[in-house]
Amino acid sequence: MTAVATDIVEEILDLKERRNAVILAHNYQVGPIQDLADFVGDSLGLSYKASETDAEVIAFAACTSWAKRQRSSTRAKRVVIPDMDAGCSLSDSCPPEDLAAFLANHAGKTTTSSPTSIAAPG
């Protein structure tokens, strides 16, 4: 590990301790992020961990939509999102106009969606 990377890791760990924070990382995150995380898992698992933690700050290194959902359900805690452009491959694979076209061509069919999907209830 380079000196710069070591400095960044030390700074993150120091900030985490001073802010009484927990880092939750999605399992698709790169190794260095997972190494810093207190818990690594899928979106649902991260939400459970966020609900269970006593930390005052939750750094949610996952898709933005899950982090925003967690923010709305964990009012007593501060939820921070390291990357506001973090998307979700499941949600991104079915934009609203594609879903509308599918439904128009398949009348009467039942669909389900990922909770991160723009089509999912907010």
N, CA, C and O atoms as a printed pandas DataFrame, in Angstrom:
     atom_number atom_name residue_name chain_id  residue_number  x_coord  y_coord  z_coord
0              1         N          MET        A               1    0.851   -1.169    0.000
1              2        CA          MET        A               1    0.000    0.000    0.000
2              3         C          MET        A               1    0.899    1.234    0.000
3              4         O          MET        A               1    1.890    1.283    0.729
4              5         N          THR        A               2    0.558    2.220   -0.807
5              6        CA          THR        A               2    1.365    3.429   -0.892
6              7         C          THR        A               2    1.144    4.304    0.327
7              8         O          THR        A               2    0.187    4.109    1.077
8              9         N          ALA        A               3    2.035    5.272    0.525
9             10        CA          ALA        A               3    1.908    6.202    1.660
10            11         C          ALA        A               3    0.617    7.000    1.554
11            12         O          ALA        A               3   -0.050    7.246    2.558
12            13         N          VAL        A               4    0.265    7.403    0.337
13            14        CA          VAL        A               4   -0.972    8.173    0.160
14            15         C          VAL        A               4   -2.173    7.328    0.558
15            16         O          VAL        A               4   -3.043    7.792    1.295
16            17         N          ALA        A               5   -2.225    6.095    0.077
17            18        CA          ALA        A               5   -3.345    5.212    0.422
18            19         C          ALA        A               5   -3.391    4.969    1.925
19            20         O          ALA        A               5   -4.470    4.954    2.516
20            21         N          THR        A               6   -2.230    4.779    2.549
21            22        CA          THR        A               6   -2.175    4.564    3.994
22            23         C          THR        A               6   -2.700    5.784    4.735
23            24         O          THR        A               6   -3.429    5.651    5.718
24            25         N          ASP        A               7   -2.329    6.979    4.264
25            26        CA          ASP        A               7   -2.809    8.213    4.895
26            27         C          ASP        A               7   -4.325    8.328    4.796
27            28         O          ASP        A               7   -4.986    8.725    5.756
28            29         N          ILE        A               8   -4.871    7.985    3.645
29            30        CA          ILE        A               8   -6.320    8.068    3.447
30            31         C          ILE        A               8   -7.038    7.074    4.366
31            32         O          ILE        A               8   -8.042    7.418    4.989
32            33         N          VAL        A               9   -6.535    5.875    4.448
33            34        CA          VAL        A               9   -7.131    4.862    5.319
34            35         C          VAL        A               9   -7.100    5.338    6.772
35            36         O          VAL        A               9   -8.102    5.239    7.481
36            37         N          GLU        A              10   -5.970    5.844    7.205
37            38        CA          GLU        A              10   -5.865    6.345    8.586
38            39         C          GLU        A              10   -6.830    7.492    8.830
39            40         O          GLU        A              10   -7.445    7.570    9.893
40            41         N          GLU        A              11   -6.970    8.384    7.852
41            42        CA          GLU        A              11   -7.889    9.512    7.982
42            43         C          GLU        A              11   -9.341    9.031    8.079
43            44         O          GLU        A              11  -10.118    9.541    8.886
44            45         N          ILE        A              12   -9.695    8.059    7.259
45            46        CA          ILE        A              12  -11.062    7.513    7.292
46            47         C          ILE        A              12  -11.339    6.842    8.635
47            48         O          ILE        A              12  -12.388    7.065    9.240
48            49         N          LEU        A              13  -10.410    6.031    9.092
49            50        CA          LEU        A              13  -10.596    5.336   10.370
50            51         C          LEU        A              13  -10.671    6.313   11.541
51            52         O          LEU        A              13  -11.449    6.112   12.474
52            53         N          ASP        A              14   -9.858    7.375   11.490
53            54        CA          ASP        A              14   -9.905    8.400   12.534
54            55         C          ASP        A              14  -11.253    9.127   12.515
55            56         O          ASP        A              14  -11.871    9.323   13.561
56            57         N          LEU        A              15  -11.693    9.517   11.349
57            58        CA          LEU        A              15  -12.985   10.192   11.210
58            59         C          LEU        A              15  -14.120    9.281   11.661
59            60         O          LEU        A              15  -15.054    9.729   12.326
60            61         N          LYS        A              16  -14.041    8.024   11.304
61            62        CA          LYS        A              16  -15.055    7.042   11.709
62            63         C          LYS        A              16  -15.161    6.974   13.231
63            64         O          LYS        A              16  -16.258    6.944   13.788
64            65         N          GLU        A              17  -14.010    6.948   13.890
65            66        CA          GLU        A              17  -14.013    6.879   15.353
66            67         C          GLU        A              17  -14.539    8.172   15.977
67            68         O          GLU        A              17  -15.346    8.133   16.905
68            69         N          ARG        A              18  -14.080    9.316   15.466
69            70        CA          ARG        A              18  -14.507   10.601   16.038
70            71         C          ARG        A              18  -15.999   10.856   15.844
71            72         O          ARG        A              18  -16.630   11.482   16.696
72            73         N          ARG        A              19  -16.561   10.390   14.758
73            74        CA          ARG        A              19  -17.981   10.640   14.456
74            75         C          ARG        A              19  -18.894    9.517   14.920
75            76         O          ARG        A              19  -20.105    9.582   14.707
76            77         N          ASN        A              20  -18.332    8.475   15.558
77            78        CA          ASN        A              20  -19.110    7.303   15.957
78            79         C          ASN        A              20  -19.890    6.776   14.753
79            80         O          ASN        A              20  -21.118    6.686   14.753
80            81         N          ALA        A              21  -19.111    6.435   13.733
81            82        CA          ALA        A              21  -19.699    6.021   12.464
82            83         C          ALA        A              21  -19.468    4.537   12.207
83            84         O          ALA        A              21  -18.569    3.914   12.771
84            85         N          VAL        A              22  -20.302    4.004   11.344
85            86        CA          VAL        A              22  -20.169    2.641   10.849
86            87         C          VAL        A              22  -20.148    2.732    9.323
87            88         O          VAL        A              22  -20.856    3.547    8.731
88            89         N          ILE        A              23  -19.340    1.898    8.703
89            90        CA          ILE        A              23  -19.277    1.870    7.242
90            91         C          ILE        A              23  -19.904    0.563    6.765
91            92         O          ILE        A              23  -19.467   -0.528    7.133
92            93         N          LEU        A              24  -20.923    0.699    5.950
93            94        CA          LEU        A              24  -21.616   -0.443    5.361
94            95         C          LEU        A              24  -21.344   -0.427    3.865
95            96         O          LEU        A              24  -21.611    0.573    3.199
96            97         N          ALA        A              25  -20.819   -1.518    3.333
97            98        CA          ALA        A              25  -20.452   -1.565    1.913
98            99         C          ALA        A              25  -21.174   -2.706    1.210
99           100         O          ALA        A              25  -21.254   -3.825    1.718
100          101         N          HIS        A              26  -21.691   -2.399    0.042
101          102        CA          HIS        A              26  -22.331   -3.425   -0.778
102          103         C          HIS        A              26  -21.274   -4.396   -1.269
103          104         O          HIS        A              26  -20.112   -4.027   -1.443
104          105         N          ASN        A              27  -21.680   -5.635   -1.492
105          106        CA          ASN        A              27  -20.709   -6.652   -1.901
106          107         C          ASN        A              27  -20.149   -6.427   -3.309
107          108         O          ASN        A              27  -19.218   -7.123   -3.713
108          109         N          TYR        A              28  -20.695   -5.473   -4.056
109          110        CA          TYR        A              28  -20.106   -5.163   -5.360
110          111         C          TYR        A              28  -19.017   -4.087   -5.252
111          112         O          TYR        A              28  -18.384   -3.753   -6.254
112          113         N          GLN        A              29  -18.796   -3.550   -4.069
113          114        CA          GLN        A              29  -17.745   -2.555   -3.892
114          115         C          GLN        A              29  -16.370   -3.183   -4.099
115          116         O          GLN        A              29  -16.201   -4.392   -3.941
116          117         N          VAL        A              30  -15.402   -2.363   -4.449
117          118        CA          VAL        A              30  -14.032   -2.851   -4.647
118          119         C          VAL        A              30  -13.429   -3.249   -3.310
119          120         O          VAL        A              30  -13.870   -2.795   -2.254
120          121         N          GLY        A              31  -12.413   -4.106   -3.370
121          122        CA          GLY        A              31  -11.772   -4.653   -2.181
122          123         C          GLY        A              31  -11.370   -3.627   -1.127
123          124         O          GLY        A              31  -11.679   -3.830    0.047
124          125         N          PRO        A              32  -10.694   -2.532   -1.490
125          126        CA          PRO        A              32  -10.284   -1.569   -0.464
126          127         C          PRO        A              32  -11.459   -0.968    0.318
127          128         O          PRO        A              32  -11.328   -0.686    1.510
128          129         N          ILE        A              33  -12.588   -0.774   -0.337
129          130        CA          ILE        A              33  -13.773   -0.263    0.366
130          131         C          ILE        A              33  -14.318   -1.348    1.287
131          132         O          ILE        A              33  -14.654   -1.071    2.438
132          133         N          GLN        A              34  -14.407   -2.571    0.795
133          134        CA          GLN        A              34  -14.872   -3.675    1.630
134          135         C          GLN        A              34  -13.960   -3.869    2.835
135          136         O          GLN        A              34  -14.431   -4.184    3.928
136          137         N          ASP        A              35  -12.648   -3.680    2.639
137          138        CA          ASP        A              35  -11.706   -3.847    3.741
138          139         C          ASP        A              35  -11.939   -2.829    4.853
139          140         O          ASP        A              35  -11.700   -3.131    6.022
140          141         N          LEU        A              36  -12.395   -1.640    4.511
141          142        CA          LEU        A              36  -12.667   -0.596    5.499
142          143         C          LEU        A              36  -14.026   -0.777    6.183
143          144         O          LEU        A              36  -14.255   -0.254    7.273
144          145         N          ALA        A              37  -14.905   -1.505    5.545
145          146        CA          ALA        A              37  -16.285   -1.613    6.012
146          147         C          ALA        A              37  -16.407   -2.446    7.287
147          148         O          ALA        A              37  -15.634   -3.372    7.536
148          149         N          ASP        A              38  -17.407   -2.077    8.079
149          150        CA          ASP        A              38  -17.756   -2.858    9.268
150          151         C          ASP        A              38  -18.632   -4.041    8.888
151          152         O          ASP        A              38  -18.658   -5.058    9.582
152          153         N          PHE        A              39  -19.349   -3.897    7.777
153          154        CA          PHE        A              39  -20.199   -4.975    7.297
154          155         C          PHE        A              39  -20.269   -4.884    5.785
155          156         O          PHE        A              39  -20.406   -3.793    5.230
156          157         N          VAL        A              40  -20.175   -6.021    5.118
157          158        CA          VAL        A              40  -20.305   -6.116    3.668
158          159         C          VAL        A              40  -21.450   -7.068    3.377
159          160         O          VAL        A              40  -21.525   -8.147    3.965
160          161         N          GLY        A              41  -22.334   -6.685    2.487
161          162        CA          GLY        A              41  -23.453   -7.552    2.153
162          163         C          GLY        A              41  -24.270   -6.996    1.014
163          164         O          GLY        A              41  -23.866   -6.039    0.352
164          165         N          ASP        A              42  -25.420   -7.598    0.787
165          166        CA          ASP        A              42  -26.322   -7.095   -0.238
166          167         C          ASP        A              42  -27.125   -5.932    0.346
167          168         O          ASP        A              42  -27.019   -5.632    1.536
168          169         N          SER        A              43  -27.917   -5.289   -0.489
169          170        CA          SER        A              43  -28.646   -4.096   -0.058
170          171         C          SER        A              43  -29.556   -4.356    1.132
171          172         O          SER        A              43  -29.596   -3.562    2.072
172          173         N          LEU        A              44  -30.282   -5.459    1.097
173          174        CA          LEU        A              44  -31.187   -5.765    2.201
174          175         C          LEU        A              44  -30.402   -6.022    3.489
175          176         O          LEU        A              44  -30.779   -5.532    4.553
176          177         N          GLY        A              45  -29.318   -6.786    3.395
177          178        CA          GLY        A              45  -28.483   -7.047    4.559
178          179         C          GLY        A              45  -27.911   -5.763    5.144
179          180         O          GLY        A              45  -27.841   -5.611    6.364
180          181         N          LEU        A              46  -27.501   -4.835    4.276
181          182        CA          LEU        A              46  -26.976   -3.555    4.745
182          183         C          LEU        A              46  -28.056   -2.766    5.473
183          184         O          LEU        A              46  -27.782   -2.117    6.483
184          185         N          SER        A              47  -29.273   -2.821    4.966
185          186        CA          SER        A              47  -30.373   -2.112    5.628
186          187         C          SER        A              47  -30.636   -2.668    7.016
187          188         O          SER        A              47  -30.869   -1.911    7.959
188          189         N          TYR        A              48  -30.600   -3.987    7.145
189          190        CA          TYR        A              48  -30.768   -4.597    8.465
190          191         C          TYR        A              48  -29.667   -4.151    9.414
191          192         O          TYR        A              48  -29.939   -3.793   10.560
192          193         N          LYS        A              49  -28.409   -4.170    8.937
193          194        CA          LYS        A              49  -27.288   -3.751    9.776
194          195         C          LYS        A              49  -27.415   -2.282   10.165
195          196         O          LYS        A              49  -27.109   -1.912   11.299
196          197         N          ALA        A              50  -27.857   -1.455    9.248
197          198        CA          ALA        A              50  -28.041   -0.033    9.545
198          199         C          ALA        A              50  -29.092    0.160   10.634
199          200         O          ALA        A              50  -28.945    1.020   11.502
200          201         N          SER        A              51  -30.140   -0.633   10.584
201          202        CA          SER        A              51  -31.205   -0.531   11.583
202          203         C          SER        A              51  -30.749   -1.013   12.953
203          204         O          SER        A              51  -31.272   -0.571   13.976
204          205         N          GLU        A              52  -29.773   -1.921   12.977
205          206        CA          GLU        A              52  -29.326   -2.521   14.232
206          207         C          GLU        A              52  -28.190   -1.753   14.909
207          208         O          GLU        A              52  -27.946   -1.948   16.100
208          209         N          THR        A              53  -27.495   -0.890   14.180
209          210        CA          THR        A              53  -26.290   -0.273   14.723
210          211         C          THR        A              53  -26.595    0.809   15.762
211          212         O          THR        A              53  -27.634    1.467   15.716
212          213         N          ASP        A              54  -25.671    0.967   16.685
213          214        CA          ASP        A              54  -25.749    2.046   17.666
214          215         C          ASP        A              54  -24.961    3.267   17.207
215          216         O          ASP        A              54  -24.952    4.292   17.889
216          217         N          ALA        A              55  -24.305    3.164   16.062
217          218        CA          ALA        A              55  -23.517    4.279   15.542
218          219         C          ALA        A              55  -24.416    5.475   15.246
219          220         O          ALA        A              55  -25.580    5.320   14.876
220          221         N          GLU        A              56  -23.859    6.657   15.415
221          222        CA          GLU        A              56  -24.612    7.879   15.135
222          223         C          GLU        A              56  -24.628    8.224   13.652
223          224         O          GLU        A              56  -25.547    8.883   13.166
224          225         N          VAL        A              57  -23.597    7.771   12.937
225          226        CA          VAL        A              57  -23.465    8.060   11.509
226          227         C          VAL        A              57  -23.310    6.741   10.761
227          228         O          VAL        A              57  -22.552    5.863   11.173
228          229         N          ILE        A              58  -24.036    6.618    9.661
229          230        CA          ILE        A              58  -23.942    5.436    8.820
230          231         C          ILE        A              58  -23.428    5.882    7.453
231          232         O          ILE        A              58  -24.095    6.645    6.753
232          233         N          ALA        A              59  -22.238    5.404    7.072
233          234        CA          ALA        A              59  -21.715    5.638    5.733
234          235         C          ALA        A              59  -22.166    4.451    4.887
235          236         O          ALA        A              59  -21.730    3.321    5.107
236          237         N          PHE        A              60  -23.029    4.709    3.934
237          238        CA          PHE        A              60  -23.689    3.670    3.162
238          239         C          PHE        A              60  -23.051    3.608    1.775
239          240         O          PHE        A              60  -23.466    4.331    0.870
240          241         N          ALA        A              61  -22.051    2.754    1.605
241          242        CA          ALA        A              61  -21.356    2.616    0.324
242          243         C          ALA        A              61  -22.095    1.590   -0.517
243          244         O          ALA        A              61  -21.669    0.445   -0.662
244          245         N          ALA        A              62  -23.200    2.032   -1.059
245          246        CA          ALA        A              62  -24.074    1.169   -1.860
246          247         C          ALA        A              62  -24.836    2.069   -2.821
247          248         O          ALA        A              62  -24.559    3.265   -2.913
248          249         N          CYS        A              63  -25.784    1.502   -3.526
249          250        CA          CYS        A              63  -26.535    2.322   -4.464
250          251         C          CYS        A              63  -27.305    3.410   -3.711
251          252         O          CYS        A              63  -27.801    3.202   -2.604
252          253         N          THR        A              64  -27.381    4.539   -4.334
253          254        CA          THR        A              64  -27.967    5.720   -3.715
254          255         C          THR        A              64  -29.410    5.497   -3.280
255          256         O          THR        A              64  -29.814    5.981   -2.222
256          257         N          SER        A              65  -30.192    4.775   -4.076
257          258        CA          SER        A              65  -31.602    4.602   -3.727
258          259         C          SER        A              65  -31.768    3.849   -2.409
259          260         O          SER        A              65  -32.647    4.189   -1.617
260          261         N          TRP        A              66  -30.936    2.827   -2.159
261          262        CA          TRP        A              66  -31.027    2.106   -0.880
262          263         C          TRP        A              66  -30.595    3.000    0.265
263          264         O          TRP        A              66  -31.205    2.988    1.333
264          265         N          ALA        A              67  -29.546    3.771    0.045
265          266        CA          ALA        A              67  -29.080    4.679    1.093
266          267         C          ALA        A              67  -30.153    5.705    1.430
267          268         O          ALA        A              67  -30.366    6.021    2.600
268          269         N          LYS        A              68  -30.827    6.225    0.414
269          270        CA          LYS        A              68  -31.903    7.193    0.658
270          271         C          LYS        A              68  -33.064    6.548    1.400
271          272         O          LYS        A              68  -33.659    7.172    2.279
272          273         N          ARG        A              69  -33.391    5.321    1.059
273          274        CA          ARG        A              69  -34.451    4.613    1.787
274          275         C          ARG        A              69  -34.059    4.431    3.248
275          276         O          ARG        A              69  -34.883    4.592    4.148
276          277         N          GLN        A              70  -32.789    4.094    3.474
277          278        CA          GLN        A              70  -32.314    3.914    4.837
278          279         C          GLN        A              70  -32.373    5.228    5.589
279          280         O          GLN        A              70  -32.742    5.262    6.763
280          281         N          ARG        A              71  -32.010    6.306    4.918
281          282        CA          ARG        A              71  -32.059    7.623    5.545
282          283         C          ARG        A              71  -33.477    7.931    6.023
283          284         O          ARG        A              71  -33.661    8.455    7.121
284          285         N          SER        A              72  -34.458    7.614    5.220
285          286        CA          SER        A              72  -35.835    7.928    5.597
286          287         C          SER        A              72  -36.356    7.016    6.701
287          288         O          SER        A              72  -37.290    7.391    7.410
288          289         N          SER        A              73  -35.779    5.831    6.863
289          290        CA          SER        A              73  -36.263    4.917    7.901
290          291         C          SER        A              73  -35.411    4.948    9.172
291          292         O          SER        A              73  -35.743    4.283   10.153
292          293         N          THR        A              74  -34.332    5.702    9.161
293          294        CA          THR        A              74  -33.433    5.767   10.305
294          295         C          THR        A              74  -33.263    7.231   10.705
295          296         O          THR        A              74  -32.150    7.756   10.697
296          297         N          ARG        A              75  -34.337    7.867   11.044
297          298        CA          ARG        A              75  -34.345    9.305   11.315
298          299         C          ARG        A              75  -33.408    9.730   12.445
299          300         O          ARG        A              75  -32.889   10.845   12.417
300          301         N          ALA        A              76  -33.184    8.879   13.421
301          302        CA          ALA        A              76  -32.369    9.259   14.575
302          303         C          ALA        A              76  -30.881    9.244   14.245
303          304         O          ALA        A              76  -30.066    9.678   15.059
304          305         N          LYS        A              77  -30.516    8.752   13.069
305          306        CA          LYS        A              77  -29.120    8.631   12.689
306          307         C          LYS        A              77  -28.856    9.422   11.420
307          308         O          LYS        A              77  -29.755    9.664   10.614
308          309         N          ARG        A              78  -27.621    9.810   11.267
309          310        CA          ARG        A              78  -27.237   10.507   10.042
310          311         C          ARG        A              78  -26.719    9.468    9.055
311          312         O          ARG        A              78  -25.816    8.696    9.377
312          313         N          VAL        A              79  -27.284    9.448    7.865
313          314        CA          VAL        A              79  -26.854    8.528    6.818
314          315         C          VAL        A              79  -26.132    9.355    5.762
315          316         O          VAL        A              79  -26.700   10.288    5.195
316          317         N          VAL        A              80  -24.872    9.002    5.504
317          318        CA          VAL        A              80  -24.098    9.694    4.483
318          319         C          VAL        A              80  -23.857    8.750    3.319
319          320         O          VAL        A              80  -23.718    7.539    3.489
320          321         N          ILE        A              81  -23.812    9.335    2.143
321          322        CA          ILE        A              81  -23.651    8.569    0.914
322          323         C          ILE        A              81  -22.347    9.034    0.263
323          324         O          ILE        A              81  -22.275   10.152   -0.247
324          325         N          PRO        A              82  -21.320    8.186    0.277
325          326        CA          PRO        A              82  -20.023    8.600   -0.273
326          327         C          PRO        A              82  -20.054    8.980   -1.750
327          328         O          PRO        A              82  -19.266    9.821   -2.182
328          329         N          ASP        A              83  -20.947    8.380   -2.530
329          330        CA          ASP        A              83  -20.998    8.638   -3.966
330          331         C          ASP        A              83  -22.453    8.837   -4.379
331          332         O          ASP        A              83  -23.206    7.871   -4.505
332          333         N          MET        A              84  -22.844   10.094   -4.588
333          334        CA          MET        A              84  -24.235   10.385   -4.942
334          335         C          MET        A              84  -24.613    9.871   -6.334
335          336         O          MET        A              84  -25.792    9.866   -6.690
336          337         N          ASP        A              85  -23.630    9.441   -7.119
337          338        CA          ASP        A              85  -23.916    8.892   -8.439
338          339         C          ASP        A              85  -23.933    7.369   -8.444
339          340         O          ASP        A              85  -24.025    6.753   -9.506
340          341         N          ALA        A              86  -23.845    6.761   -7.270
341          342        CA          ALA        A              86  -23.832    5.293   -7.198
342          343         C          ALA        A              86  -25.189    4.767   -7.653
343          344         O          ALA        A              86  -26.219    5.037   -7.034
344          345         N          GLY        A              87  -25.168    4.032   -8.719
345          346        CA          GLY        A              87  -26.418    3.505   -9.264
346          347         C          GLY        A              87  -26.638    2.070   -8.842
347          348         O          GLY        A              87  -25.945    1.546   -7.970
348          349         N          CYS        A              88  -27.596    1.457   -9.465
349          350        CA          CYS        A              88  -27.927    0.067   -9.195
350          351         C          CYS        A              88  -28.117   -0.624  -10.536
351          352         O          CYS        A              88  -28.958   -0.221  -11.340
352          353         N          SER        A              89  -27.332   -1.664  -10.770
353          354        CA          SER        A              89  -27.417   -2.347  -12.062
354          355         C          SER        A              89  -28.812   -2.919  -12.303
355          356         O          SER        A              89  -29.278   -2.953  -13.442
356          357         N          LEU        A              90  -29.477   -3.364  -11.248
357          358        CA          LEU        A              90  -30.839   -3.888  -11.418
358          359         C          LEU        A              90  -31.803   -2.786  -11.850
359          360         O          LEU        A              90  -32.575   -2.951  -12.795
360          361         N          SER        A              91  -31.743   -1.676  -11.151
361          362        CA          SER        A              91  -32.619   -0.561  -11.478
362          363         C          SER        A              91  -32.275    0.031  -12.842
363          364         O          SER        A              91  -33.160    0.331  -13.643
364          365         N          ASP        A              92  -30.989    0.191  -13.091
365          366        CA          ASP        A              92  -30.548    0.795  -14.346
366          367         C          ASP        A              92  -30.887   -0.066  -15.558
367          368         O          ASP        A              92  -30.974    0.448  -16.673
368          369         N          SER        A              93  -31.078   -1.371  -15.357
369          370        CA          SER        A              93  -31.345   -2.260  -16.482
370          371         C          SER        A              93  -32.780   -2.161  -16.992
371          372         O          SER        A              93  -33.107   -2.714  -18.043
372          373         N          CYS        A              94  -33.627   -1.467  -16.260
373          374        CA          CYS        A              94  -35.017   -1.330  -16.702
374          375         C          CYS        A              94  -35.509    0.094  -16.455
375          376         O          CYS        A              94  -36.192    0.359  -15.466
376          377         N          PRO        A              95  -35.158    1.010  -17.360
377          378        CA          PRO        A              95  -35.637    2.386  -17.203
378          379         C          PRO        A              95  -37.167    2.444  -17.323
379          380         O          PRO        A              95  -37.778    1.568  -17.934
380          381         N          PRO        A              96  -37.775    3.472  -16.741
381          382        CA          PRO        A              96  -39.245    3.570  -16.726
382          383         C          PRO        A              96  -39.894    3.419  -18.099
383          384         O          PRO        A              96  -40.943    2.785  -18.220
384          385         N          GLU        A              97  -39.282    3.995  -19.132
385          386        CA          GLU        A              97  -39.894    3.906  -20.464
386          387         C          GLU        A              97  -39.866    2.471  -21.000
387          388         O          GLU        A              97  -40.770    2.072  -21.733
388          389         N          ASP        A              98  -38.847    1.698  -20.645
389          390        CA          ASP        A              98  -38.798    0.293  -21.045
390          391         C          ASP        A              98  -39.870   -0.525  -20.331
391          392         O          ASP        A              98  -40.508   -1.390  -20.931
392          393         N          LEU        A              99  -40.057   -0.247  -19.059
393          394        CA          LEU        A              99  -41.097   -0.941  -18.308
394          395         C          LEU        A              99  -42.477   -0.595  -18.870
395          396         O          LEU        A              99  -43.321   -1.477  -19.027
396          397         N          ALA        A             100  -42.706    0.675  -19.170
397          398        CA          ALA        A             100  -43.995    1.089  -19.735
398          399         C          ALA        A             100  -44.250    0.377  -21.065
399          400         O          ALA        A             100  -45.367   -0.069  -21.327
400          401         N          ALA        A             101  -43.228    0.272  -21.895
401          402        CA          ALA        A             101  -43.383   -0.410  -23.187
402          403         C          ALA        A             101  -43.668   -1.895  -22.983
403          404         O          ALA        A             101  -44.514   -2.467  -23.670
404          405         N          PHE        A             102  -42.970   -2.515  -22.049
405          406        CA          PHE        A             102  -43.212   -3.932  -21.763
406          407         C          PHE        A             102  -44.653   -4.138  -21.315
407          408         O          PHE        A             102  -45.342   -5.031  -21.809
408          409         N          LEU        A             103  -45.106   -3.309  -20.377
409          410        CA          LEU        A             103  -46.470   -3.454  -19.861
410          411         C          LEU        A             103  -47.509   -3.215  -20.954
411          412         O          LEU        A             103  -48.547   -3.876  -20.981
412          413         N          ALA        A             104  -47.235   -2.284  -21.842
413          414        CA          ALA        A             104  -48.170   -2.007  -22.938
414          415         C          ALA        A             104  -48.274   -3.201  -23.884
415          416         O          ALA        A             104  -49.335   -3.454  -24.453
416          417         N          ASN        A             105  -47.178   -3.929  -24.051
417          418        CA          ASN        A             105  -47.161   -5.079  -24.953
418          419         C          ASN        A             105  -47.544   -6.393  -24.277
419          420         O          ASN        A             105  -47.680   -7.415  -24.950
420          421         N          HIS        A             106  -47.717   -6.378  -22.968
421          422        CA          HIS        A             106  -48.037   -7.595  -22.227
422          423         C          HIS        A             106  -49.176   -7.330  -21.233
423          424         O          HIS        A             106  -49.037   -7.532  -20.026
424          425         N          ALA        A             107  -50.282   -6.880  -21.773
425          426        CA          ALA        A             107  -51.428   -6.541  -20.925
426          427         C          ALA        A             107  -51.833   -7.729  -20.059
427          428         O          ALA        A             107  -51.884   -8.864  -20.532
428          429         N          GLY        A             108  -52.117   -7.462  -18.810
429          430        CA          GLY        A             108  -52.561   -8.497  -17.900
430          431         C          GLY        A             108  -51.442   -9.235  -17.192
431          432         O          GLY        A             108  -51.703  -10.028  -16.287
432          433         N          LYS        A             109  -50.207   -8.992  -17.583
433          434        CA          LYS        A             109  -49.068   -9.655  -16.935
434          435         C          LYS        A             109  -48.765   -8.968  -15.596
435          436         O          LYS        A             109  -48.958   -7.763  -15.437
436          437         N          THR        A             110  -48.302   -9.745  -14.672
437          438        CA          THR        A             110  -47.881   -9.208  -13.382
438          439         C          THR        A             110  -46.371   -9.061  -13.386
439          440         O          THR        A             110  -45.659   -9.949  -13.856
440          441         N          THR        A             111  -45.878   -7.950  -12.866
441          442        CA          THR        A             111  -44.438   -7.737  -12.793
442          443         C          THR        A             111  -44.028   -7.471  -11.348
443          444         O          THR        A             111  -44.830   -7.044  -10.518
444          445         N          THR        A             112  -42.781   -7.733  -11.084
445          446        CA          THR        A             112  -42.186   -7.349   -9.808
446          447         C          THR        A             112  -40.936   -6.550  -10.128
447          448         O          THR        A             112  -40.434   -6.581  -11.252
448          449         N          SER        A             113  -40.442   -5.839   -9.136
449          450        CA          SER        A             113  -39.229   -5.053   -9.378
450          451         C          SER        A             113  -38.361   -5.030   -8.144
451          452         O          SER        A             113  -38.809   -5.316   -7.033
452          453         N          SER        A             114  -37.124   -4.688   -8.362
453          454        CA          SER        A             114  -36.200   -4.495   -7.253
454          455         C          SER        A             114  -36.669   -3.287   -6.442
455          456         O          SER        A             114  -37.191   -2.330   -7.013
456          457         N          PRO        A             115  -36.492   -3.315   -5.136
457          458        CA          PRO        A             115  -36.854   -2.134   -4.332
458          459         C          PRO        A             115  -36.065   -0.894   -4.732
459          460         O          PRO        A             115  -36.463    0.221   -4.395
460          461         N          THR        A             116  -34.956   -1.065   -5.442
461          462        CA          THR        A             116  -34.175    0.095   -5.885
462          463         C          THR        A             116  -34.671    0.650   -7.195
463          464         O          THR        A             116  -34.222    1.713   -7.625
464          465         N          SER        A             117  -35.594   -0.048   -7.845
465          466        CA          SER        A             117  -36.074    0.376   -9.137
466          467         C          SER        A             117  -36.914    1.638   -9.042
467          468         O          SER        A             117  -37.632    1.851   -8.066
468          469         N          ILE        A             118  -36.814    2.474  -10.072
469          470        CA          ILE        A             118  -37.636    3.676  -10.151
470          471         C          ILE        A             118  -39.119    3.281  -10.210
471          472         O          ILE        A             118  -39.992    4.084   -9.879
472          473         N          ALA        A             119  -39.392    2.056  -10.628
473          474        CA          ALA        A             119  -40.770    1.574  -10.710
474          475         C          ALA        A             119  -41.295    1.110   -9.360
475          476         O          ALA        A             119  -42.503    0.950   -9.184
476          477         N          ALA        A             120  -40.400    0.894   -8.408
477          478        CA          ALA        A             120  -40.806    0.421   -7.085
478          479         C          ALA        A             120  -41.420    1.560   -6.298
479          480         O          ALA        A             120  -41.027    2.714   -6.466
480          481         N          PRO        A             121  -42.390    1.247   -5.429
481          482        CA          PRO        A             121  -42.970    2.306   -4.613
482          483         C          PRO        A             121  -41.902    2.928   -3.715
483          484         O          PRO        A             121  -41.056    2.223   -3.166
484          485         N          GLY        A             122  -41.947    4.241   -3.572
485          486        CA          GLY        A             122  -40.927    4.953   -2.785
486          487         C          GLY        A             122  -41.350    5.143   -1.403
487          488         O          GLY        A             122  -40.612    5.723   -0.606
